[in-house]
Amino acid sequence: MAENIFSESWHLVCDLKVSLLYSVETYKQFYRGETWYVLNDKYSNKFYRITPKTYNFLMKLNLHDSVEKIWETSLIHAPKDTPNQNEVVKVLMQLHANNLLFSKNRVDIDSIFTRFSEKKQKEFTGKLISFLFIKLPIWNPEKWL
């Protein structure tokens, strides 16, 4: 079954003029016989793995052209190496959620702070709940078996 090239959510990102933050470093990685690219956020020390198609698209993002213009140009020049609209929407949403995108538009500080607070709250809750799952070695049945 052929995958749909168009997305219902495209209107959310098509007019954006964004690029990766300057603090994001990229590395080429070979994993299980496949080529991947790793995005390294130096400030949060987190790593994100992306496909070569997505990497090529992200490297074309700039603050002068819209996402739609870059995607259409990429589709004309290299249709096989261009991610579909669903993939573009998904990766841009993930990068935005992790604060890895740069834009000249007005920044919504409240949403960034809300995401940060929710993330810290989830980490704290996870640490509290982890006490419920303490592993205690009671008996080793290996000798008996």
Contacts in CASP RR format, 6 or more apart in sequence:
PFRMAT RR
TARGET T0000
AUTHOR 0000-0000-0000
METHOD contacts of the structure
MODEL  1
MAENIFSESWHLVCDLKVSLLYSVETYKQFYRGETWYVLNDKYSNKFYRI
TPKTYNFLMKLNLHDSVEKIWETSLIHAPKDTPNQNEVVKVLMQLHANNL
LFSKNRVDIDSIFTRFSEKKQKEFTGKLISFLFIKLPIWNPEKWL
3 84 0 8 1.000
3 86 0 8 1.000
4 84 0 8 1.000
4 86 0 8 1.000
5 84 0 8 1.000
5 85 0 8 1.000
6 84 0 8 1.000
6 85 0 8 1.000
7 84 0 8 1.000
7 85 0 8 1.000
7 86 0 8 1.000
7 88 0 8 1.000
7 89 0 8 1.000
9 85 0 8 1.000
9 86 0 8 1.000
9 89 0 8 1.000
10 68 0 8 1.000
10 85 0 8 1.000
10 88 0 8 1.000
10 89 0 8 1.000
12 89 0 8 1.000
13 67 0 8 1.000
13 88 0 8 1.000
13 89 0 8 1.000
13 92 0 8 1.000
13 93 0 8 1.000
14 66 0 8 1.000
14 67 0 8 1.000
14 68 0 8 1.000
15 66 0 8 1.000
15 67 0 8 1.000
15 68 0 8 1.000
16 66 0 8 1.000
16 67 0 8 1.000
16 92 0 8 1.000
16 103 0 8 1.000
16 105 0 8 1.000
17 62 0 8 1.000
17 63 0 8 1.000
17 64 0 8 1.000
17 65 0 8 1.000
17 66 0 8 1.000
17 67 0 8 1.000
17 103 0 8 1.000
17 104 0 8 1.000
17 105 0 8 1.000
18 61 0 8 1.000
18 63 0 8 1.000
18 67 0 8 1.000
18 92 0 8 1.000
18 101 0 8 1.000
18 102 0 8 1.000
18 103 0 8 1.000
19 61 0 8 1.000
19 62 0 8 1.000
19 63 0 8 1.000
19 101 0 8 1.000
19 102 0 8 1.000
19 103 0 8 1.000
20 39 0 8 1.000
20 58 0 8 1.000
20 61 0 8 1.000
20 95 0 8 1.000
20 100 0 8 1.000
20 101 0 8 1.000
20 102 0 8 1.000
21 41 0 8 1.000
21 99 0 8 1.000
21 100 0 8 1.000
21 101 0 8 1.000
21 102 0 8 1.000
22 102 0 8 1.000
23 41 0 8 1.000
23 42 0 8 1.000
23 43 0 8 1.000
24 39 0 8 1.000
24 40 0 8 1.000
24 41 0 8 1.000
24 42 0 8 1.000
24 100 0 8 1.000
25 39 0 8 1.000
25 40 0 8 1.000
25 42 0 8 1.000
26 37 0 8 1.000
26 38 0 8 1.000
26 39 0 8 1.000
26 40 0 8 1.000
26 55 0 8 1.000
27 37 0 8 1.000
27 38 0 8 1.000
27 40 0 8 1.000
28 35 0 8 1.000
28 36 0 8 1.000
28 37 0 8 1.000
28 38 0 8 1.000
29 35 0 8 1.000
29 36 0 8 1.000
29 37 0 8 1.000
29 38 0 8 1.000
29 49 0 8 1.000
30 36 0 8 1.000
31 49 0 8 1.000
35 52 0 8 1.000
36 49 0 8 1.000
36 50 0 8 1.000
36 51 0 8 1.000
36 52 0 8 1.000
37 49 0 8 1.000
37 50 0 8 1.000
37 51 0 8 1.000
37 52 0 8 1.000
37 54 0 8 1.000
37 55 0 8 1.000
38 47 0 8 1.000
38 48 0 8 1.000
38 49 0 8 1.000
38 50 0 8 1.000
39 47 0 8 1.000
39 48 0 8 1.000
39 49 0 8 1.000
39 50 0 8 1.000
39 100 0 8 1.000
40 46 0 8 1.000
40 47 0 8 1.000
41 47 0 8 1.000
41 48 0 8 1.000
41 98 0 8 1.000
41 100 0 8 1.000
44 98 0 8 1.000
46 98 0 8 1.000
48 94 0 8 1.000
48 95 0 8 1.000
48 98 0 8 1.000
48 100 0 8 1.000
50 58 0 8 1.000
50 91 0 8 1.000
51 83 0 8 1.000
52 81 0 8 1.000
53 81 0 8 1.000
53 82 0 8 1.000
53 83 0 8 1.000
53 87 0 8 1.000
54 83 0 8 1.000
54 87 0 8 1.000
54 91 0 8 1.000
56 74 0 8 1.000
56 78 0 8 1.000
56 81 0 8 1.000
56 82 0 8 1.000
57 70 0 8 1.000
57 71 0 8 1.000
57 74 0 8 1.000
57 82 0 8 1.000
57 83 0 8 1.000
57 88 0 8 1.000
58 91 0 8 1.000
60 70 0 8 1.000
60 73 0 8 1.000
60 74 0 8 1.000
61 67 0 8 1.000
61 70 0 8 1.000
62 70 0 8 1.000
63 102 0 8 1.000
63 103 0 8 1.000
63 104 0 8 1.000
67 88 0 8 1.000
67 92 0 8 1.000
71 82 0 8 1.000
71 85 0 8 1.000
71 88 0 8 1.000
74 81 0 8 1.000
74 82 0 8 1.000
75 82 0 8 1.000
83 91 0 8 1.000
92 101 0 8 1.000
95 101 0 8 1.000
97 115 0 8 1.000
99 112 0 8 1.000
99 115 0 8 1.000
END
